[in-house]
Amino acid sequence: MDNHTLPRRNPPFRAEHLGSLLRPQDLLTKRSDVDDGKANETALGPAEDDAIATIVKHQLDLGFHAVSDGEYRRHMFWGTFFPTLNGMKEIFKPDIGIFRTYMPDIAAFTEANEKPGESVICVGKISHMGNSVNLPQYEYMKKILPRERWGDVKMTLPAPEWYHMRYREGQAYPADVYTKDADYFQDIAVAYRHELKILYDAGLRNVQIDDPNMAYFCSESMLSGWAEDKANKRTADELLNDYIAFYNDCISQRPSDMHIGIHICRGNFVNSRHFSEGGYDRIAAKLFRDLQVDTFYLEFDTPRAGGFEPLRKLPRSKNVILGVITSKFPELEDKEAMKARVYQAADFVAKGSNQSQQAALQRLGVSPQCGFASHAKGNLLGYDDMLQKLKLVRQIAEEVWPGEP
């Protein structure tokens, strides 16, 4: 995509959410009973089906087009794509010594005298197993939606570098399996392309990659830790370059009618916890220009994400969905204040592209800053609070972009 290409639309839509939604209490109770051995696992599927059908109806009733299943079949937002790849293994209570402890999420655990309860790591040559663990999630959505809405369904996928960045130099894979990062990246990219093809062939056209890691390149504490870590063989800027190239390889074979976006936030863990801070200024020019996605779903609900100034670097061929509504707390934002923020963001996009505000608005949409339940337990607000937030998003979109989905 070049700067003169018109941006892709529908998807993305003017009103969006980021995929994960609060589970109803009866589903959480059922899953807890299964985990505790009090109920048979076969009872979980029908409970998930019912909860998904209900939340999909809510989304449709509110006027959302990019509907999701709320990630109700997942424990965490990243799902189980990585642990089901050949050559990758889920590990529990891992040795803290394998991690870069200055990565914001790892640092948050160690500062609390805790450590990650699980992770996934390479133990052999990586390849796709041939079946998609995400496909059944999409197939159920097809069952409960009319055919003309199948292409609107949003599927979220984990960031390709998720299980590389967190590990210390030399710890992400065995030295007798891969001798350099480029080979490790290449095999993950092949697996990623395989996954996208399976989903595309089934009818999926709307993919969102969730990547809090990219925001770590905006974190002064992470950057300081990286510079001080003498084991690292490249600078943080060089790593960002390599990750962008890695991403582009992962999506290099997507068909022209498959929309791909990336969601960047600063963490969204249990009890509405975030992990990192820092505006997009440091990475905006490189990321917006070089990462070959259609849409950036960006957090902008608090000062920890910085201001809208970096949007001046957005190429004309790409969209931004403005995450100005918080998904972490129940207090409802003022609609007029949020509309004013959308127009303010459009002014920065316009300045960077030498456009009018109205022209810049054509590349924007609005959303919560993150999901409501990146972890199954969810954020510090109620189910009805979430629906009110989603209703507000749709109202803002209707008033800024009247009549547009």
C-alpha positions as CSV (number, residue, x, y, z in Angstrom):
1,M,0.0,0.0,0.0
2,D,1.3,3.5,-0.8
3,N,0.3,6.9,0.4
4,H,-2.0,7.5,-2.5
5,T,-4.1,4.4,-2.2
6,L,-7.6,4.9,-0.7
7,P,-8.0,3.2,2.7
8,R,-10.0,0.0,3.0
9,R,-13.4,0.4,4.5
10,N,-16.2,-1.8,6.0
11,P,-14.3,-3.3,7.6
12,P,-13.1,-1.3,9.5
13,F,-16.4,0.3,10.6
14,R,-17.0,3.6,12.2
15,A,-18.1,2.0,15.5
16,E,-15.8,-0.9,16.6
17,H,-14.9,-2.8,19.7
18,L,-11.8,-4.8,20.3
19,G,-13.1,-8.4,20.5
20,S,-13.2,-9.5,24.1
21,L,-16.4,-8.9,26.0
22,L,-17.5,-9.6,29.6
23,R,-18.7,-13.1,30.2
24,P,-22.1,-13.5,31.9
25,Q,-21.8,-14.8,35.5
26,D,-23.5,-18.1,34.7
27,L,-20.8,-18.9,32.1
28,L,-18.0,-18.0,34.5
29,T,-19.6,-20.2,37.1
30,K,-19.9,-23.1,34.7
31,R,-16.3,-22.8,33.6
32,S,-15.1,-22.7,37.2
33,D,-17.2,-25.8,38.0
34,V,-15.5,-27.6,35.1
35,D,-12.1,-26.5,36.2
36,D,-12.8,-27.6,39.8
37,G,-14.1,-31.0,38.6
38,K,-17.6,-30.2,39.8
39,A,-19.1,-30.4,36.3
40,N,-18.4,-32.4,33.1
41,E,-16.6,-30.5,30.4
42,T,-19.3,-31.5,27.9
43,A,-21.6,-29.0,29.6
44,L,-19.3,-26.1,28.8
45,G,-19.9,-26.0,25.0
46,P,-23.7,-25.5,25.2
47,A,-23.2,-22.8,27.9
48,E,-20.7,-21.0,25.6
49,D,-23.0,-21.3,22.7
50,D,-25.9,-19.7,24.6
51,A,-23.8,-16.9,25.9
52,I,-22.3,-16.2,22.5
53,A,-25.7,-16.1,20.8
54,T,-26.8,-13.6,23.5
55,I,-23.8,-11.3,23.2
56,V,-24.0,-11.4,19.4
57,K,-27.6,-10.3,19.5
58,H,-26.6,-7.4,21.8
59,Q,-24.0,-6.3,19.3
60,L,-26.4,-6.4,16.4
61,D,-29.1,-4.6,18.4
62,L,-26.7,-1.9,19.2
63,G,-25.8,-1.4,15.6
64,F,-22.3,-3.0,15.5
65,H,-21.1,-4.6,12.2
66,A,-17.7,-6.1,13.3
67,V,-19.3,-8.6,15.7
68,S,-17.2,-11.1,17.7
69,D,-18.0,-14.0,19.9
70,G,-16.7,-12.0,22.8
71,E,-13.7,-14.5,22.9
72,Y,-16.0,-16.5,25.2
73,R,-14.3,-19.8,24.3
74,R,-10.9,-18.5,25.4
75,H,-9.3,-18.1,28.8
76,M,-7.0,-15.3,27.6
77,F,-7.3,-13.0,24.6
78,W,-4.4,-14.8,22.8
79,G,-6.3,-18.1,22.7
80,T,-4.5,-21.3,21.9
81,F,-2.9,-20.7,18.5
82,F,0.7,-20.9,19.7
83,P,0.5,-23.9,22.0
84,T,-1.1,-26.0,19.2
85,L,1.7,-25.4,16.7
86,N,4.1,-28.2,16.2
87,G,7.3,-27.3,18.0
88,M,5.7,-25.1,20.6
89,K,4.9,-26.2,24.1
90,E,2.9,-24.6,27.0
91,I,4.9,-24.4,30.2
92,F,3.7,-23.8,33.7
93,K,5.5,-22.0,36.5
94,P,8.5,-21.3,34.3
95,D,11.8,-20.2,35.6
96,I,11.9,-16.4,35.8
97,G,15.5,-16.6,34.5
98,I,14.3,-17.2,31.0
99,F,12.5,-13.8,30.8
100,R,13.5,-10.3,30.1
101,T,12.3,-9.0,33.5
102,Y,12.2,-5.4,32.2
103,M,9.4,-6.2,29.8
104,P,6.5,-4.3,31.4
105,D,4.2,-7.3,31.9
106,I,7.0,-9.5,33.3
107,A,8.2,-6.5,35.5
108,A,4.7,-6.2,36.9
109,F,4.7,-9.7,38.1
110,T,8.2,-9.6,39.6
111,E,7.5,-6.3,41.4
112,A,4.6,-8.0,43.1
113,N,6.9,-11.0,44.0
114,E,5.1,-13.1,41.5
115,K,6.0,-14.7,38.2
116,P,4.1,-15.7,35.1
117,G,2.0,-18.8,35.8
118,E,2.3,-20.1,32.2
119,S,4.0,-19.3,28.9
120,V,4.6,-21.0,25.6
121,I,8.1,-21.7,24.3
122,C,9.7,-23.3,21.2
123,V,11.0,-26.9,21.8
124,G,11.3,-28.0,18.2
125,K,10.9,-27.0,14.6
126,I,7.7,-24.9,14.2
127,S,4.9,-25.7,11.8
128,H,1.2,-25.5,11.5
129,M,-0.6,-28.7,12.6
130,G,-3.0,-28.5,9.6
131,N,-6.2,-27.7,11.6
132,S,-7.1,-24.3,12.9
133,V,-8.1,-24.1,16.6
134,N,-9.9,-20.8,15.7
135,L,-12.0,-22.3,12.9
136,P,-14.7,-23.8,15.2
137,Q,-15.1,-20.3,16.8
138,Y,-15.8,-18.8,13.4
139,E,-18.0,-21.7,12.2
140,Y,-20.4,-21.2,15.2
141,M,-20.6,-17.5,14.3
142,K,-21.7,-18.5,10.8
143,K,-24.4,-20.6,12.3
144,I,-26.0,-17.7,14.1
145,L,-25.5,-14.9,11.6
146,P,-27.0,-14.5,8.1
147,R,-24.6,-15.2,5.3
148,E,-24.3,-11.6,4.3
149,R,-22.8,-10.8,7.7
150,W,-20.1,-13.6,7.7
151,G,-17.5,-11.2,6.2
152,D,-18.1,-8.7,9.0
153,V,-17.2,-11.2,11.8
154,K,-14.0,-10.1,13.6
155,M,-11.5,-12.8,14.6
156,T,-8.7,-11.8,16.9
157,L,-5.2,-13.5,16.7
158,P,-2.1,-13.2,18.9
159,A,0.9,-11.2,17.9
160,P,3.5,-13.2,16.0
161,E,6.4,-12.0,18.2
162,W,4.5,-12.7,21.4
163,Y,6.7,-15.6,22.5
164,H,9.9,-14.1,21.3
165,M,10.1,-10.6,22.9
166,R,9.6,-11.7,26.4
167,Y,12.5,-14.2,26.5
168,R,16.1,-13.3,27.1
169,E,18.5,-13.5,24.2
170,G,19.0,-17.2,23.3
171,Q,16.0,-18.4,25.4
172,A,13.2,-18.3,22.8
173,Y,14.2,-21.5,21.0
174,P,16.8,-24.3,21.3
175,A,20.1,-23.5,19.6
176,D,20.0,-27.0,18.0
177,V,16.7,-26.2,16.3
178,Y,17.2,-22.6,15.1
179,T,20.6,-20.9,14.8
180,K,19.2,-17.4,14.3
181,D,16.0,-15.4,14.8
182,A,15.3,-15.1,11.1
183,D,14.8,-18.8,10.7
184,Y,12.5,-18.9,13.8
185,F,10.5,-16.0,12.4
186,Q,10.2,-17.6,9.0
187,D,8.6,-20.7,10.3
188,I,6.1,-18.8,12.5
189,A,5.3,-16.7,9.4
190,V,4.6,-19.8,7.4
191,A,2.3,-21.1,10.2
192,Y,0.6,-17.8,10.4
193,R,0.0,-17.7,6.7
194,H,-1.4,-21.2,6.8
195,E,-3.8,-20.1,9.6
196,L,-5.0,-17.1,7.7
197,K,-5.7,-19.2,4.6
198,I,-7.8,-21.8,6.5
199,L,-9.8,-19.0,8.0
200,Y,-10.1,-17.1,4.7
201,D,-11.3,-20.3,2.9
202,A,-14.0,-20.7,5.5
203,G,-15.2,-17.1,4.8
204,L,-13.4,-15.0,7.3
205,R,-12.5,-11.5,6.0
206,N,-11.9,-9.4,9.1
207,V,-8.8,-10.1,11.3
208,Q,-7.5,-8.1,14.2
209,I,-4.0,-8.9,15.7
210,D,-3.7,-8.0,19.4
211,D,-0.3,-6.7,20.3
212,P,0.5,-5.0,23.6
213,N,4.2,-5.7,22.8
214,M,4.3,-2.9,20.2
215,A,3.5,-0.4,22.9
216,Y,6.6,-1.6,24.9
217,F,8.7,0.3,22.3
218,C,7.1,3.4,23.7
219,S,8.0,2.6,27.3
220,E,11.0,4.4,28.7
221,S,11.5,1.7,31.4
222,M,11.6,-1.1,28.8
223,L,13.9,0.9,26.5
224,S,16.3,1.5,29.4
225,G,16.2,-2.1,30.4
226,W,16.9,-3.2,26.9
227,A,19.9,-0.8,26.6
228,E,21.3,-2.1,29.9
229,D,20.9,-5.8,28.9
230,K,24.4,-6.6,27.5
231,A,23.1,-10.0,26.2
232,N,21.0,-8.3,23.5
233,K,22.5,-8.5,20.1
234,R,20.6,-5.5,18.6
235,T,19.2,-2.2,19.6
236,A,15.5,-1.8,20.4
237,D,15.1,0.2,17.1
238,E,16.6,-2.7,15.2
239,L,14.3,-5.2,16.9
240,L,11.3,-3.0,16.0
241,N,12.5,-3.1,12.4
242,D,12.8,-6.9,12.5
243,Y,9.4,-7.3,14.0
244,I,7.7,-5.1,11.4
245,A,9.4,-7.2,8.7
246,F,8.3,-10.4,10.5
247,Y,4.7,-9.1,10.6
248,N,4.7,-8.3,7.0
249,D,5.9,-11.8,6.1
250,C,3.1,-13.3,8.2
251,I,0.5,-11.4,6.2
252,S,2.2,-11.3,2.9
253,Q,-0.1,-13.8,1.2
254,R,-3.4,-12.5,2.4
255,P,-6.0,-12.1,-0.3
256,S,-6.9,-8.5,-1.3
257,D,-10.3,-8.8,0.3
258,M,-9.1,-9.8,3.7
259,H,-8.9,-6.8,6.1
260,I,-6.1,-7.0,8.7
261,G,-5.7,-4.6,11.6
262,I,-3.5,-4.4,14.6
263,H,-4.6,-3.4,18.1
264,I,-2.0,-1.7,20.3
265,C,-2.6,-1.0,24.0
266,R,-0.7,-0.9,27.2
267,G,-2.1,-4.0,28.8
268,N,-5.4,-5.1,30.1
269,F,-5.1,-7.7,32.8
270,V,-7.3,-8.9,35.8
271,N,-8.8,-6.0,37.8
272,S,-8.3,-3.6,34.9
273,R,-4.5,-3.6,35.3
274,H,-2.3,-2.0,32.7
275,F,1.4,-2.7,32.2
276,S,3.1,0.0,30.2
277,E,3.0,3.7,29.5
278,G,4.2,6.0,26.8
279,G,2.9,7.8,23.7
280,Y,3.2,6.6,20.1
281,D,5.6,9.4,19.1
282,R,8.7,7.3,19.1
283,I,7.3,4.6,16.8
284,A,4.6,6.3,14.8
285,A,6.4,7.2,11.6
286,K,8.0,3.8,11.2
287,L,5.0,1.8,12.3
288,F,2.4,3.6,10.4
289,R,4.5,3.7,7.2
290,D,6.1,0.2,7.2
291,L,3.6,-2.2,8.8
292,Q,1.4,-3.4,6.0
293,V,-1.9,-3.6,7.8
294,D,-5.0,-1.7,6.9
295,T,-6.0,-0.4,10.3
296,F,-4.5,0.6,13.6
297,Y,-6.8,0.2,16.6
298,L,-5.1,2.5,19.1
299,E,-5.5,3.2,22.8
300,F,-6.2,6.9,23.6
301,D,-8.3,6.9,26.8
302,T,-5.8,8.2,29.3
303,P,-2.6,10.3,29.3
304,R,-0.5,7.1,29.5
305,A,-1.1,6.6,25.8
306,G,0.0,10.2,24.9
307,G,-1.7,12.6,22.7
308,F,-3.0,12.5,19.1
309,E,0.1,14.3,17.6
310,P,1.6,11.0,16.2
311,L,-1.4,10.7,13.9
312,R,0.2,13.3,11.7
313,K,2.4,10.3,10.5
314,L,-0.6,8.2,9.3
315,P,-0.4,7.5,5.5
316,R,-3.4,8.2,3.5
317,S,-3.8,4.5,2.7
318,K,-4.5,3.5,6.3
319,N,-7.1,3.8,9.0
320,V,-7.1,4.5,12.7
321,I,-9.8,3.5,15.2
322,L,-9.6,5.8,18.1
323,G,-9.9,4.0,21.5
324,V,-11.2,7.0,23.5
325,I,-13.7,5.1,25.6
326,T,-12.2,3.2,28.6
327,S,-13.1,-0.5,29.0
328,K,-11.5,-0.7,32.4
329,F,-14.0,1.2,34.6
330,P,-17.8,1.7,34.7
331,E,-18.0,5.6,34.7
332,L,-19.6,6.6,31.4
333,E,-17.7,9.2,29.3
334,D,-19.4,12.4,28.2
335,K,-20.5,12.0,24.6
336,E,-19.8,15.5,23.5
337,A,-16.3,15.5,25.1
338,M,-15.6,12.3,23.2
339,K,-16.8,13.7,19.9
340,A,-14.6,16.7,20.4
341,R,-11.6,14.3,20.9
342,V,-12.5,12.5,17.6
343,Y,-12.5,15.9,15.8
344,Q,-9.2,16.8,17.5
345,A,-7.6,13.6,16.3
346,A,-8.9,14.3,12.8
347,D,-7.2,17.6,12.8
348,F,-3.8,16.0,13.4
349,V,-4.4,13.4,10.7
350,A,-5.4,16.3,8.4
351,K,-2.3,18.3,9.1
352,G,-0.1,15.3,8.4
353,S,-1.7,14.6,5.1
354,N,-2.5,18.1,4.0
355,Q,-6.2,17.3,4.0
356,S,-9.4,18.9,5.3
357,Q,-10.8,17.6,8.6
358,Q,-13.7,16.1,6.8
359,A,-11.3,14.1,4.5
360,A,-9.3,12.9,7.5
361,L,-12.4,11.7,9.2
362,Q,-12.9,9.2,6.4
363,R,-10.0,7.3,7.8
364,L,-11.2,7.2,11.4
365,G,-13.6,5.3,13.6
366,V,-14.2,5.1,17.4
367,S,-14.0,2.2,19.9
368,P,-13.2,1.4,23.5
369,Q,-9.4,1.5,24.2
370,C,-9.2,-2.3,24.7
371,G,-11.3,-5.3,25.2
372,F,-13.6,-5.7,28.3
373,A,-12.2,-9.1,29.2
374,S,-8.7,-9.8,27.9
375,H,-8.7,-12.3,30.8
376,A,-11.9,-14.3,31.3
377,K,-12.5,-12.7,34.7
378,G,-12.9,-9.4,33.0
379,N,-12.4,-5.7,34.0
380,L,-13.8,-3.8,36.9
381,L,-17.2,-3.0,35.5
382,G,-20.5,-4.9,35.1
383,Y,-22.1,-6.5,32.0
384,D,-24.7,-3.7,31.8
385,D,-21.9,-1.1,32.2
386,M,-20.2,-2.7,29.2
387,L,-23.4,-2.5,27.1
388,Q,-23.8,1.2,28.0
389,K,-20.2,1.8,26.8
390,L,-20.9,0.0,23.6
391,K,-24.1,2.0,23.1
392,L,-22.1,5.2,23.6
393,V,-19.5,4.1,21.0
394,R,-22.3,3.6,18.5
395,Q,-23.9,6.9,19.3
396,I,-20.7,8.8,18.8
397,A,-20.1,7.1,15.5
398,E,-23.7,7.9,14.3
399,E,-23.3,11.6,15.2
400,V,-19.8,12.0,13.7
401,W,-20.5,9.8,10.6
402,P,-24.3,9.9,10.2
403,G,-25.7,6.9,8.4
404,E,-22.4,5.0,8.2
405,P,-22.0,1.5,9.8
